[in-house]
C-alpha cells in the first residue's frame, strides 16, 4: 500500500545545525548538519513516531470528524 503524506517543515539555522519540526506534529523535532540531512531525519522521526509500534499487518481507513 502506497501512502504519501505532505507536511510543512518549520526550520531554522543555528551556528552548527539546521533545526526543524513539523507544523502538523510540533512534538516531532530533529536536527541535521545540512538542510538535506534535516529533511531525512524529520522523515525518519515521523515514521518512528507514527509507525514504530504497529504490527506488520495493519489496515488504514480514512475517517472524517466534523466539529
C-alpha positions as CSV (number, residue, x, y, z in Angstrom):
1,X,0.0,0.0,0.0
2,X,1.5,3.3,-1.1
3,X,0.9,6.1,1.4
4,X,2.2,9.6,0.7
5,X,1.8,12.4,3.2
6,X,2.7,16.0,2.8
7,X,3.7,18.1,5.8
8,X,5.1,21.6,6.4
9,X,8.6,21.7,7.8
10,X,9.4,24.7,10.0
11,X,13.2,25.1,10.1
12,X,16.0,27.4,11.1
13,X,19.8,27.5,11.1
14,X,21.9,27.8,14.3
15,X,25.7,28.2,14.4
16,X,26.2,24.5,13.9
17,X,22.9,22.7,12.8
18,X,19.7,23.1,10.9
19,X,16.8,22.5,13.4
20,X,13.2,21.8,12.4
21,X,9.8,20.4,13.3
22,X,6.6,19.5,11.5
23,X,3.9,22.1,11.7
24,X,1.3,19.3,11.8
25,X,3.2,17.4,14.5
26,X,5.1,20.0,16.6
27,X,6.2,17.3,19.0
28,X,8.4,15.8,16.2
29,X,11.6,17.8,16.1
30,X,15.1,17.0,15.0
31,X,18.3,18.4,13.5
32,X,20.8,17.9,10.8
33,X,24.2,19.3,9.7
34,X,22.7,20.2,6.3
35,X,19.2,21.0,5.2
36,X,19.1,17.7,3.3
37,X,20.1,15.8,6.4
38,X,17.4,17.6,8.4
39,X,14.7,16.6,5.9
40,X,15.9,12.9,6.0
41,X,16.0,13.0,9.8
42,X,12.5,14.5,10.2
43,X,11.1,11.8,7.8
44,X,12.7,9.1,9.9
45,X,11.4,10.7,13.2
46,X,7.9,10.9,11.7
47,X,7.9,7.3,10.6
48,X,9.3,6.1,14.0
49,X,6.6,8.2,15.9
50,X,3.7,7.0,13.8
51,X,4.6,3.5,12.6
52,X,7.0,2.1,15.2
53,X,4.6,0.2,17.3
54,X,2.3,-1.1,14.5
55,X,2.0,-4.8,13.8
56,X,3.3,-6.0,10.3
57,X,-0.3,-6.5,9.1
58,X,-2.4,-3.3,9.6
59,X,-5.2,-1.5,7.8
60,X,-5.8,2.2,7.1
61,X,-9.2,3.8,6.9
62,X,-9.9,7.5,6.3
63,X,-12.4,9.0,8.7
64,X,-13.9,12.5,8.9
65,X,-14.5,14.4,12.1
66,X,-16.9,17.3,11.9
67,X,-16.6,20.0,14.6
